[in-house]
């Protein structure tokens, strides 16, 4: 039981953000930032998006076809 608690403590901010995106579903960076508590400032989420694309790109689906871009968690992993 202790192992589960330790794993919960060592989640990265990127994993927490992906978890929130999984809860809200497909959304824009502004909607995602609002859900994370950033308010109107979406720049906090854009840096997280860049880090996710660099370190674990398979977990994030980005829809580039239209503006604003939409983001969704890859649930197949």
C-alpha positions as CSV (number, residue, x, y, z in Angstrom):
1,X,0.0,0.0,0.0
2,X,2.9,2.3,0.6
3,X,4.1,2.0,-3.0
4,X,0.8,3.4,-4.3
5,X,1.1,6.5,-2.1
6,X,4.7,7.0,-3.2
7,X,3.8,6.8,-6.8
8,X,1.1,9.5,-6.3
9,X,3.7,11.9,-4.8
10,X,6.1,11.7,-7.7
11,X,3.8,12.7,-10.5
12,X,5.3,15.4,-12.7
13,X,3.4,18.6,-13.6
14,X,3.0,17.3,-17.1
15,X,1.3,14.2,-15.9
16,X,-1.1,16.3,-13.8
17,X,-1.9,18.5,-16.7
18,X,-2.5,15.4,-19.0
19,X,-4.8,14.0,-16.3
20,X,-6.8,17.2,-16.3
21,X,-7.0,17.2,-20.1
22,X,-8.3,13.6,-19.9
23,X,-11.1,14.8,-17.5
24,X,-12.2,17.7,-19.7
25,X,-11.8,16.0,-23.1
26,X,-10.7,17.6,-26.4
27,X,-10.1,21.3,-25.8
28,X,-8.1,24.3,-26.8
29,X,-5.1,25.6,-24.8
30,X,-7.2,28.4,-23.4
31,X,-9.9,26.0,-22.1
32,X,-7.2,23.7,-20.8
33,X,-5.5,26.6,-19.0
34,X,-8.8,27.7,-17.4
35,X,-9.4,24.1,-16.2
36,X,-5.9,24.1,-14.7
37,X,-6.6,27.3,-12.8
38,X,-4.5,29.7,-14.9
39,X,-7.5,31.9,-15.6
40,X,-7.2,33.8,-18.9
41,X,-3.5,33.3,-19.2
42,X,-2.8,30.3,-21.5
43,X,0.9,30.8,-21.6
44,X,1.4,28.6,-18.5
45,X,-0.1,25.7,-20.5
46,X,1.8,26.4,-23.7
47,X,5.1,25.7,-22.0
48,X,3.8,22.5,-20.6
49,X,2.5,21.5,-24.0
50,X,6.0,22.1,-25.4
51,X,7.6,19.9,-22.7
52,X,5.0,17.1,-23.3
53,X,5.7,17.2,-27.1
54,X,9.4,16.9,-26.4
55,X,9.4,14.3,-23.6
56,X,6.3,12.2,-24.3
57,X,4.7,13.1,-27.6
58,X,2.8,9.8,-27.8
59,X,0.5,10.8,-25.0
60,X,-0.8,14.0,-26.6
61,X,-2.9,14.3,-29.8
62,X,-2.8,17.7,-31.5
63,X,-5.4,18.7,-34.1
64,X,-3.6,21.2,-36.3
65,X,-6.4,21.5,-39.0
66,X,-8.1,24.5,-37.5
67,X,-7.5,27.4,-35.2
68,X,-7.4,27.3,-32.3
69,X,-5.5,24.0,-32.1
70,X,-7.3,21.4,-30.1
71,X,-5.5,19.0,-27.7
72,X,-6.6,15.6,-26.5
73,X,-5.0,12.8,-24.5
74,X,-4.1,9.6,-26.4
75,X,-6.2,7.0,-24.6
76,X,-4.8,4.1,-26.6
77,X,-1.6,4.0,-24.6
